[in-house]
Amino acid sequence: MSTISTQLRNFKEPTKDQLTHIFFSIPEAPPVLLKDMEKQGSGGIEKMEINAILSFGAQEVEDSYAGKLHLLPPYLAFSSLDRKSVRFTLPLSTVRRVERLNARAGVYALSLSTWHGMKIIVQLTSLRPTADLFCSLLREALKAELQRGQMKAVKGFVKTCYSEGLVSPSGVSDNEREDGSIITETKEGCPPPETEFHGGLGLQFKFPGDPKKLREASKIKLWTTYLKNHGRNLTLLRYPQCTRLVQVGLPNRLRGEMWETLSGSMYLRYSNPGLYDQLLLDIQGTSSTSFEDIEKDLHRSLPEYAGYQADEGISALRRVLQAYSHRNPEVGYCQAMNILAAAILIYMSEEQTFWLLEVLCDRLLPGYYSPTMHGTLLDQRVFESLVTRCLPMISDHFQAVDVQLSVASLPWFLSLYINSMPMVFAFRIADCFFCMGPKVLFQVGKAILKINGEKLLQIQDDGGFLNLMREYFASLGDSAHPESADPRARAITRFQELLLISFREFAVISDETILSERRKYRNEIVNSIESFSKRSAVRNLKTLGRFTKEQAGFIYDALYKAMCEVPPPPTVAPPPSLLATNDGNQDRAETRIGIPTFQVFLSEILTWARNEKIVINGFQQRIDREVADHELIDRLFYFWDTSCKGSLSFQDLVSGLDGVMLNDLMENIEWFFNLHDKNKDGYLTKDEVLTLSESFLFIFRYEIGDAYLGAVSKFMTNAFEYGDSLLPQHTNSESGATGPQDIGHNQPYLNLATFRMVVLADEVLESFFETDLSASFRLEPVPDLELPPASSGFLGDLWSNIATQDNRKIFHRLSDELGKTIGKHQVIYRPTIGRFTKLEEPTARESLISPSAKTTFSGSSLDTVAVSSSSSTLDASSIQDNGPSSASVFSPMPHLKAVNAAFMERTPFAIDDAGDDDDDSDLDMVHGEDDDQVMDEVDAFLEAHDSGLTEADKEAAKDLLNAEPVK
């Protein structure tokens, strides 16, 4: 069995609006919101963007920044001009008040008060009518949120966020250890502390790493200050200091919340309350192949962590993965998902992990965890291209010694480095990934190669490459300059060196660079995956019959093209069987097509299953192909459906074609007879004889002349005449006349032997069954399907929007109407058999029973006008087993094997062991000194941020901070 996916062909470049939503991490509008919009009769909430200057309400806290303000109901978003200095995404339900400020002449400014008491000043710098329109739309969007009651949901939601307690006057440190885990031991008579904050397994099983070495207390202090001044969870404003603090590393207790805030998964959890719990109820008592695969990998997911040595951790991981596979059946479960989910669950609750997994698989790493893993393979190709461009010596050496870069880099990308390096360092890379996007994976990967460049130039095989990387990752906690006389230089670890090189020397790798490279190599990867899938599907066939592998490949190509035009229903796993064994041979999900897809498939390989017409209208001459619709095609579908499932698999199509394409005369006659024998009793009823005659007429509908029409007419005469002669004779008592006994129309009437005699009585039908029927099935190479064009600027997008299939049809209809007007429109249908090319054709043989059958017919005229119509096709006369193609093609299989090998075993690192709070080490120091060290590391990532404002603009923005609202 095989699963054939056309998902790669359905890829479309994201539109401008979609890219905006992705940039601001805004999810798609939930169905509930769309229904509410329809009830209100709005039909849609209008979006708008406007030039603006953002100022922070608290003086001397942050500079003012110029940028764009986006109204994307139900969200309000802002980004600075450089798209990296300042950014925020606010749900409109968190906006408590909007006031227009009484500013100097010509200044149009708004004051926004948020749920957490922040005051944001926005100066709209567009023309006055544009600013008025924006304010009007903002007012309508806020009213819509109020009517939906979403503003009441904010209070309950923020209670689940740890940052709320962190910035509160009372704090949350009374029942926490230094690393952020919860103290469960209580005094006698005292109940255990209760908390509404969401958290992961680390609260119970402790977080990886030593909290003193990780300087948790100092990080918490710095983040508390930032969150008090810049909002938190739903209202977080991301200024340059936020990015620098993330690069230094998030504190354990705050990491989960910041991950979902920075990635945007928090907005999904906020807009879909209770959905995860409902999914858990829905999957109770169900099973699927994804569930079986999940069970196999549960105990291989970070087994060194204490949480996954207990039932609590395994059960939580099982629920998250099963819920995701149930909600996204097309993706289901892919190896490496377990590693990601297990790592995220250390810091986040099950519901938080579920929504972050949704964002990871759908938006941040699209295609990474699909059945074909096309996103991973594409990014590996992009990574190789970037290495060739920036590190040419390493690239050339790898090619010279035949070392595959993806052997090591593919597991890096798939697991976000979690499965390759110590978790305490991998989680810091994950911090940057969720904050800065997928470009981090490329920047860190290239920095790893550059740091180890000299040693990489000495390796000779893949094994040496993997061992070198394993040794390097194990030493990330060591000093990068152990022999330096400067103590500050000795304090710099190899991991800090890695991040500095990643974000300084490879800052040139931007999101635009990654998108551009993906467009460049997407077609190459798609074609290689499809070629691999084709070879796998042919190899997995239970039998090829009398076909060669090449011919089976042609059948696959026709099937794939049909599936692209008319997608089949989603692939589902077969229902569980009570007699199923655990030998691993249970039925797997397979791709099966219905009648609509089958009709398109048949039209690709069968001449009489399509209508081909030559259209001449005075402006153009073209060939139009339409899919034929007839009862014979439906009959053929169910005839090949031997398993009675109402659908056909690739194996069914190969076996069905094998039963007709390679037959001789007698076998074809028997096949056609069985096709119309509905109850398979070896007889045709009178109704079935009429249906068979209609099938003949359908096949011969476009043939030139009347030879085939006369042959069908003679066939009906002979069939009923000969059939009546074989019936029991009955004598009429009144008239004394003797004749065949009357039978019903659904009674057995004509057997195979009689049908064979009737067919052989006509030379046209005999010729049809001898050569033409098999020759009408033509296995030809299918032209390569065109992939969706990549975006190529304004003109490219404009042309792709104009040159669509629908627009071509409109143009053809218009030219046809004009041709009819001027009298030059002509339609010529191509014959499906094409044996006769003239109007003079022989007449059919006479009846076998009638006395006039003495006259025989000479077939010489047939020979003079016969035209071979299948010389360019692969038919029975040209079958040769050429074996598999010897051409070297890129195969993703080595990559997939590397993934399986990499995820089977993870190297345990001692640095990941949870530290002991009572351990008095030399790392204990005064908090003030520790804070200075953290800030030194923060300053190491300091970048120059251009606010985009002149000094005059900055002064005007400062004046707005003290402006009063308009009365």
N, C-alpha and C positions, 0 to 999 in steps of 0.2 A: 504494500500500500504506500501511497505517496501523497504528500500535501503540496499543492501547487499554488503559489501566492503571486498575485499581480499587484501587490501593494506598492512595489517600487515604481511601477508604471503610473501610479496615481499621484505621484509626488508633484507638487506645484510650488513654485517659489512663493514665499510669503509676501503678501501685499504690504503696502506702506502702513495701513492700519494695524495689520497683524504684527509687523515689526515694532510698532509703537507699543502695543500691548505686551509683547515679549520683553522689550527694554524696561518697562515699568513693572514687570512681573504681575500683570493684571490678568486674572483668569477670565474665561469666557462667561458670559452672563448665564446664570443658572436657569433651568426651565421655569422655575417658580416666578422669577423676575420677568421672563418673557410673557408668561400668562397674565401677570399683573398689568404689564404694558398694554396687552391686547384688550383687557377689560376696560382700561382707562381710555381706550380708543386712540392712543397716541401712535400706535403702530411702530414706534421706535423712538429712542431718546437721542436727540441730535448731539453730535460731538463737535468740539471746536478747540482750536489752539490759538494762542495770542502771545505776542511778545510782552515780556514782563521783567521787572527787577524785583528780586526777593530780598527782603530784609528781615532780620530776626528781631522779635519784640524786645528782648533783653539787650540793653546797650553794652557795647564793648565785648560781647560774647563772640560774635561772628561778623565777618565782612558781608557786604551786600554783593549779590551776584546777578548778572544779567542772563536771561535764558528764555525759555518758552513755558507757558502755563497751559496745560492740557485739561480740558473738561472731557472725561471719558466715563460718563455715568455708568455705574454709581461710584466713580472714583474721580479724584482731583489730583493731578500729578504735575510735577515741575522738574525740569532739568536745566542745568547751566549750559552755556554755549558750547563748552568743551565736552559736555555729556559725561563728565566723570567727577567734577569737583563737588557739585551739590545735586542732590536728587531726593525727591520724596514722592510717596504714593499714599494718599489719604482716602479712606472710604468716606463718602459724603456724610454717612451717619455719625462720624466722629467730629464733624464740624458743628459747633454749638451756636456760633453767632458770626454773621458777616455784616460789617459796617463799612460804609464809604467814609473816607477821612476828609476833613476840611483842610486841604493842602493849598500850597501856593498855586497861582493861576497856571493853567495848562497841565497840571499834574492830576492824573486820575488814579487814585489809590484805594485799595480795600484792606480792611483789617479782618483777619480770620482768627477766631478763638476756637481752640480744639478741646476735646474731651479732657485732656490732661492739663488744661489751663495755659497752654502756650499761646502766644500772640504772634501771628505771622503777618507781616506787612507785604503786600503785593502791589507794585506800581505798574499799571497797565500802560505800556508805551506805544500802543497802536493808536489809530485815529479814533476820535470820539464816538462815531457811530459803531465802529467795531467793538469798542469797549462796552458801550451800552448793550449791544447784542449779546456779548459774552455774559454780562451781569444778568441779563434776562434769562438766558439759558441756565445759568447757575441757580437762579431762583427757582426755576421750574424743576430742576433736578433735585434740589433740596426738598421741595414740596412732595415730590414723588417718593423720596426716602421716608419722609414723615408719614405719608399715607400708608406705606408698606409696614410701618411699625418697626423698621430696622433699627432706629435710634434707641429703642428700648432694649435691644439685644446687646448693646455695647457693654453695659454694666456687668451683666453676667459673664460675658466672654472674657473681659480683661481680668476677672478674678482667677482665671486659669493660668495667667502669665506670672512667672516668677518675678519679673521686673517690678510689678506693682508692690510687692512686699519689700523688695530691695530698696526702693526709694522712699518708702514710708518712714515716718519718724521712729516707729517701734522697731523696724528692721525684721529680719528673719533668721538672725544668726544664733538665736538662743538654743535651737534644737538641731544645729548643723555642725558637722566636723569642718575642719579647715579646708578639705577638698570639696565641700559642698554636699556630701552625702548626709542622709538623715540619721540622727542618733535614735535608734529604736529601743535601747535599753533605758528603762525608767525606774524610778524609785518605787518601792512597794506602796500600794494604795493610790498611785498616780496613773491615770490613763495615758496611753501613748499619744503623742502630739498628732493633731489632725491638720491637714493642709489641703487647700483646694488647688494648689499649683500643680500643673502637669510636670511630670518628670519621668526619667527613664530608669533602667535597671541600675544605674550608678548610684541612685539614692539608697538602694538596699545592698548592693554588692560592691560599692565603692567604684570610683573612677580610675582609669588607668593612669599610672605615673605617680610620682611623689609630689604632693601639693607644695612642699617647700621648694623643691627644685623648679617647679612650674610657676612659683611666685603667685599663687592663687589669690592671696590676700591683697596684694598690690593691684592685681588686675581688677578684682572686684571693686576696690576703692575708685580706680580710674573710671570704670564703667558706670558706677553709681553716680559720679559727678556728671558724666556725659548724658546719661539718661534723664537726670533731673532737669537739665537745661535744654535738651533737644528732643524730648518726647521719647516714647517707648512703645513697643509692640505695634499696635495699629497706627500710631501717630509718629513713628520714628522719622526724624529728619537726618539724612545722610550727608554730613559735611566732611571735608577732607580728614579731620581727626578721626572720624568713625572708621574710615578705610585703614588708617594707620594703626589704630587699636586692633582691628581685625587681623592685620598682618602680623602683629606681635603675638596674637593668640587669644582666643576667647577663654574666659574662666569656665571651669567645668559646669558649674551650676547654671550658668547663663547661656551655655553653648546651644542647647536644644532650641530655646526660644529665639535666639539670634539667627540660627539656621533657617527656621521657618519664616522669620521676618525678612531676612535678606533675600531668600529665594522666592518669596511670594506665596508659599504654601499656607501661610497663616490666613490669607484672604480666602483660600478654598475652604479651610476649616471654619472660618467665620461665616461664609455664605452657605455652607451645607451642614447645619447643625443636625446631629443625630444620624447622619447617613452611614457612618462607619458602624454604629451599633446595629442599624437595620441590615447592613450587609452580613454581619455575623449571624443574625437570625436567619437570613435567607440561605446561608450555606450549611446550616445544620442538617445533617443527614444526607448531604449530597456528596458526590464523588466525581472526579474527573482525572484525566491523565496528568494535568498540571498538579493536582493534589498529590498524586503518586510520586512525581518528580520532586516535589517539595519535601515529602517525607524522607526521601533518600539523602537530601542535602542538609537536613536540620542539624544533625550532630557533627557536620563538617563546617559549621559556621562559627568562626572564632572560638574553637573549643578550649583555648587556653584561658579565656575569660571566665571568671567564676560564675557569672550569671548564666552561662550556657552549659554549665555543669549541673544545673538545677532545673527542675520541672517548670519553674516560673518563667525562666528565660526561653526555654524551648517552646512552651505553649504560646507565649506572646509572639514569638517569631512565626510560629505556624499560623496563628490567626491573621497576622498582618499580610503574609504572603498569599494565603488563601483568599482573603478579602480582595486583594488587588487582582489576582488572576480571575476571580469571579466577576469583578467589575469590568475588566478589560480582557475578554476571552480571546481577542485576536492576538494579543501579546502573550497572555497566559503567564507562564513562568519561564524564565531563562536563567541559566547558570550564571552566577555572579550577583544576581539579585539577593541571594541569601546573605552574601558578605556585606553588601550595602545595608540591607535592612537590619542585620545583626549589629553593625556598627552604630547605626542611627538610634536603635533602641536603647543603647547605653545612656543616651542623653535625652531622649524624647519618649513621650507616652506612645501607646499603640496608635491612637488616632492621629497624633502629630506625625508619626513615622509613616502611616498610610498615605497621608496627603503629600508629605515630602517625596515619597516614592513616586507618587503620581506626577509631580512636577519634574523629577529627575528623568523619568522615562519618556515623558511627553514633550517637555520643552527644553530642559537643559542639555540632555543627551539623547536627542531623538534618534531612534533606530539602533541604539546600543543594545537594547535588551529585547529586540524583536527576534522571531524565529530565524531570519537570515543574518542578523547582526550587521546589517548593511551600514548602519551609522558608525559602528566600530571600525569596520574595514575601510570606510571612506576616510575617517580621521587618521587611520594609520597611513594611508596613502598621502594625506596632507602632511602628516608629521615627517614622513620620509622626504617629501619635497622640501620642507623647511630646513631639514637637516642638510640636504644636498646644497641648499642655497647659503646657509649660514656656517656650516661646518663641513666644507667640501673634502678636507683631508680624511676625516673619519668616514664620510660616505664612500669615498673612493676605496679606502682600505677594506671596508665591509664588502664591497662588490668584488674586490680582488680575492678575498679569502672566502667568499660565499657565506657570509654571516647575515642572517635575517634580523634586521632591527626589530621587527614586530615580535620576535620570540620573547623579548623582555618588555617592550613598550606596550604591547596589547594588554597584558594584565595590569600595567600601571593605569591605563585609561579606564579599563572596565571597572576596576575596584577603587578608583580615585586614590591610588597608591596605598590603600589600606592593607592589601594583601601582600605588599612588597616590603614596606618599611615599618619600623616600630609605630604602634598606634598613636603614641603621644605626638609624633611628628606628622603622621598621615592626617590626623585630625586637624592640625594647623594648616595643612594644604587644603583640606576640605573647607576650613573657615574662609580661606581666600577664594576658593572655587565658588562658594555660594554668594560671596560678596561681589566678585569681579567677573564671574562667568567662566565658560569653558576654556578661554584662552590661557587660563592658569595652568591647565594640564600640559599644554604645549610649551609654555615658558619654563616650567619646572623640568620637563623632560629634556629640553635642550640644555638647560643648565647642568643637569646630571652628566650629560655626555661631554660637555665642555670641561667640567671639573676633572673628569676622569680621562681626558683626551689622550695624554701620553700613554697611559696603560692600555687604552682601547686600541692604540696603534700597534700593540704587541700581541693581541689575541689572534688566534688562528682558527677558532671554530665557535659554534654556538655555546658549547659547554663552558668554554673559557669566559665568554661574554656574561653568561648567567652567574658564574662564580664570582666574577669581578663585581657585578652589581650587588650580589648578596653580601660581600665583604664591605662594600661601601655603605650600604644601608645599615649594617650593624654598627658602623662607627660614626653615625650621624651625631651622637651625643658627645663625641670627643672634641678636643680643641682643634681648631683649624690651623693654629700657629703655635704649637706646643713649645717651640724653641725660642720664641720671641722674648726679648727682655722687657717689653711693655706688658704689665699685668692686664691692661684692658684688651690688648690684642690676644693674649692667651685665653681670655674669657670668652672670646668669640668661638662658638661651636661650628662644626661643619654644617649643621642644619641652618644656622643663621647665615653662613656664607652662601649656602644653596639659595636661600630666599633672596638675598641681596643681588646675586648674579641674575636670578630669574626675573626680578622686577626692575632692575636697572639696565642690564646689558640687553635683555630681550624684551624691553618694553615696546619695541617696534612692532611686535606681534600683537595686533589689535583684533577686535571682533570683526571688523571689516576684512582684515587679512584672511581670517579663518573662513568667512562666508565666501570670499572670492575664490579661495583654493578649493573649497567644497564644490562650487559650481564647475570649476575646471575639471575635476576628476570624477564627478558623479556618474557621468555616462560610462566611463571605463569600469567603474566598480559595479554598476548595475549590469552591464553586459557580462562581466566575469561571473557574477553571482548567478545570473540566469543560465549561463552555459554550464556552470557546476550543477545547478538544480536540474537541468535537462539531463545531464549524464547520470545523475543520481536516480531520477525518475525512471529512465530506461533500464538502468542496472537493477532497480528494485522490482521490475516486472516479474511476475511468477513465470510467465512464458512469453516468448516472442512469436510463437507459432512458426509460420514460414517466412516471416519478415527478417531482414537484417537489422542490425542496430541503427544503421543510417536511416532506413525507412521508418523505424520506430521513432527516430528523432524527428522526421518530417511530420509524423502524426502528432507528436508533442508540440511542434511549432504551430500547427493549425489549431490545436486545442488551446494553446496559450493565447494566440491571437483572438480566438473566439471569446475567451474569458476576459480579455481586455475590453472587448466591445460590449459584451453582455456578461457582467460579473455573476457568477453562480452564488447560491445562498452561502452564508458563512459555514466554514468547516466546523463540525461538531464531533465530539467523541461518541463512539457507539455506546448504547446503554449497557450497564454492568450486567453480567450474566451470572446466574446462580451457580453455574457449573464451571465458572472461571477458575483457573489454577494460578498459582503464584510462580510459574516457571518463566515469567517475563515474556511470554508469547501472546499476550492478550492483544486484541485488535486495537490499533491506534487510529486516530482521526485521519481521514483521507479526504481529498478533494473530489466531490461528485458534482456533476452538472445536470441541470434540468433541461426541459424541452427548448426554451428560448436560446440557451447557449448552444445546445446540440444543433439547432437549425443553422446557426451561424457557422459552427464547426463543419457541418456537412456541406455547406455552400462553398467552403474553401477547397474541398477535395472531391466533390461530386458535381459533375456538370449539370445534371438535371435537377439538382437541389438549389439552383440559383437561376435568376433571370438576368441574362446579359443582353444589353441593348446598345446599339450604336446610335447616338443622337447627333444629327446634323441640323443646325438651325441657321446657317448662313454666317454666323459669327465664330463658331467653334465646332469641332468634332470631338466627341468624347465617348467613352465607354462607361456606362452606368451598370453597377452590379447590385442586384437586390436579392434578398433572401426569399426563396420560394416557401410558400405555406400550403401544405396539402396533407391530407389524411395519410398518404403513403409515408411521409417523413415521420409522423407521429407513430405509425405502425412499426417503422424500423427502429425507433427509439425503444419501444417496449419489447420488441423482438430481441434486442441486444441486452436488455435489462434482465439477465438470467437470474439475478438474486432477488428480483421483485421488490426493489427498494424505491422505485419511482425516480431513480437518478442513475447516472452512469459514471464510472470511474475511468481513469486512463487505461487500466487493464481491460475493462469491458469494451472500450473502443478498439483497442488493438486486436482483441479476440474476435470482435464482430467484423472488422475489416478483413481479418485473416480468413473468415468464413465465406467471403464473396470475391475478394480481389484476385485470388490465385486459383480459381476453379476452372474446370473444363466445361464442356457443353452440358453434359448430363448433371454435373454437380450444380451448375447455375440454375438449371431448370428445377431441380429438387429444392434449392435454396429459395427460389421465388415462390414455389408452391408452399413451402413451410412458412414463409413470411405471411401468407394470407390464410393459412389454416389456423384459425383462432383457437380452437379447442384442442389442437394437436391430436386429432383422432385419425389422421391419415386420409381424410376426405374433405372436399370443399362442398359447401352447400351452394344452392343456386344464388343466394345473396352474395356469398363470397366470390363466386364466379363473376358476378357483375362488378363487385369491388375490384377484383383483379383486372378486369377490362378497363375500369376507370384509371387504374394505376398505369396501364399501358398508355392510355390517352394522355395522362399527365407527363409521362417520360417523353413521349413523341410530340409534345404540343407545339414545338417550334421547328419541326422538320420540314424540309422543302418538298412540295408535291403531296400526292395522296397515297403514296405507297404504304406508309405506316398506318394511315387511317384505314385503307382497304384491308391491311393485314389484321388489324384489330376487329374489323367487321367480320371478316372470314373466320377469325378465331372464335367469336361469339357464336356464329352459326354452327361451326363444327363442334364446339364444346357442347352446346345444348342438343345438337342432333345426335352426336355420339353418346352423350350421357343418357338421353332418352332410350337409345337402343339397348343399353345395358340394364335398364330397369325391368323388373318383372312385367310381362305382358298381361294385359287385362282385356277381356272381351265384354263389350257392352251388350247386355241382355236384350235391350230393346232394338238396337240397330244391327247388332251382330258384328259391329266393327271391332277390330283388334288394335290396341294401342298401348303405350306405356302407362303404368299405374301412376295416378296422381300422388305426389308427395308434397310435404310442406317446404317452404322456402328455407327453413333452418334444419332440414334433414340432410344426412350424408348423400352426396349426389355424384361427385367426380373424384376418382382416386388419382394417385400420382402417375400410374401407368397410363391411364387415359389422358391425363393432362400432357404427358410427355408426347404421346402420339399426336395430339392436336397441335402442339407447338411444332413438331417436326414436319407436319403437313404444310407448313408455310415457310418458304425460304427466307423471307424477311425476318420473321421471328427466330428462326433457327440461327441466322447470322447474328442477330442481336444477342442471343444467349451464348453463342460460341465465342464472340470477341468483344462486341460493343458494350455489354453490361460490365464486364471487368475493366474494360478500357475507360469507361466513364468515371471510375474512381482513379484519381490522378494524385499521386504523392509527389509534390514538387517543392523545392526549397521556398519557404515563405520569406519575402523581403523583410529586412530588419525593420522592426517597428520604431517609429520616431519617438524619442523621449520628449517630455515637455521641455520647451526651450528655456534656457537659463535667462535670467533678467540681464538685459544689456543696455541699461539706460532708458531715457525717455522714448527715443525712437524705436528701440527694440520692444519695449512694452506696448507702445502704440501699435506696431505692426502685429504683434502677437494677439492683440485684442481685435484687430481687424480681420486677420487671416485665420478665422476660426472655421470649423466645419459647418456650423449653421449659416455663417455668412456666405460660404461657397455654395451651399444649397440655394440660398436666396438669389445669388447671382445666376446660377444655372436656370432657375425658374424664370427669372426676368429675361434672360437671353432666349429661352424657349418661347415665351409669349411674344417677344419681338419677332422671332422666326416665323411663328404662326401668322403674325400680322402681315408679313411681307411674302408669305407663301413659300418659305424655304425650310420649313420644319419637317424633318423626316426621322422616323424611328425604325430601325432594323434590328429584329431579334436574332441573336446567334443561335443556330441549331445546337441542341445538346448532344446529338450523336454525330451529325455531320457526314454521314456516309454518302448521301445523295446531294449532289450540287447542281443538278439540272431538273427541269420539270418532267423530262421523259424518264420514267422509271418503270420497272417491270410490275406486272400485276401479281397478286398473291396466288398461291396454288389453289386449285379447286378443292372442294370438300372431299374427304376420304370416303364418305358414305354415298354421296350422290353419283348417279351414273356418268356424269360428265367428267369424273375423275380420271377417265382413261387418258385424257390429254395431259401430257407432261409438259413441264416448263423448263426451258433452258436458262441456266443461270449465267450465260455468257455476258449478258448486258450488265449484270451486277459487277462483274470483274472490270468492265470498261469504265465504270463511273465510280468505283470504290476509291475513297480517299482516306488515307490513314490520318486519323486525328489525334493520335497519341504518340507520335514519334519523339516528342520532346519531354515525355513523362516517364516516370518510373512505374512500369507495370509488370505483369507476370513475365513478360519476355525479357525484361532487363534486370532481373533479380540476380545480384551477385553479392556474396558475403565479403565485403571488403574489410570487415573488422573495425575496430575503433579507430577514430582519426588519430593520426600520429603527430598532428600539429601541436606544438606546445602552447598551452593556454594557461592563463593565470587561474589558479584554483585557490579558493579561500580555505580549503580543508586544512593545510598546515597551520593556519592561524587558529582554527577552531581546536585543533589538537593541542596547540600551545596553551590555549585557554584552559582546556580540561586538565592538562598537566599542572598548570600553575595553581589552579584552585583546589586541587586534590589535597595539597599540603601547604600550610603556611608556617614560615619560620618563626618560632617564639622568640621574643626579645625580652631580656631581663628588665629593661628600662620601663616596660609597660606594667610591671607589677605595682599594685596599689601600695602607696607609702603608708607607713605607720605614724599616726599622729604623735605617739609618745616618744618617737625616735629623736633624740637630741643630737643633731649633727652640726657640723660647722657652718651649715647653710643658714642657720637661724641668725637673724640680724635685725637691726632696728628698722622699723617699717619705713621710716623716711629714707634711709639709704637704699632699701629694696625698691622703693618707688622710683628713686632716681635712676636705678639701673634699668627698670622697665621703660621709663621715659627716654633713656638713651637709645634703647632699641627702637622705640617709636620714632625718634628723630632720624634714625638711620634710613627710614623709608620716606622721609619728608621730600615732597615734590613741590615745585613751584606751580601754584594754581592761579590762573588768570581769571579774575572776576568779570572781565569784559566791560568794565566801567571806567570812565575818566574820573579825575579827582572831583570835578563838579558834580558828576552823577552820584558819587559817593556821599558828598555833602548833602545833596538833596535827599538821598535815602535816609541819612541820619536825622534830618529834620522831620521826616515822616514818623519817626519813632515816638515823638512827643505830640503829634497832631491829634486833635480832638475829632470825634465822629461828627458828621454833618447832622445838624438838628432837623 
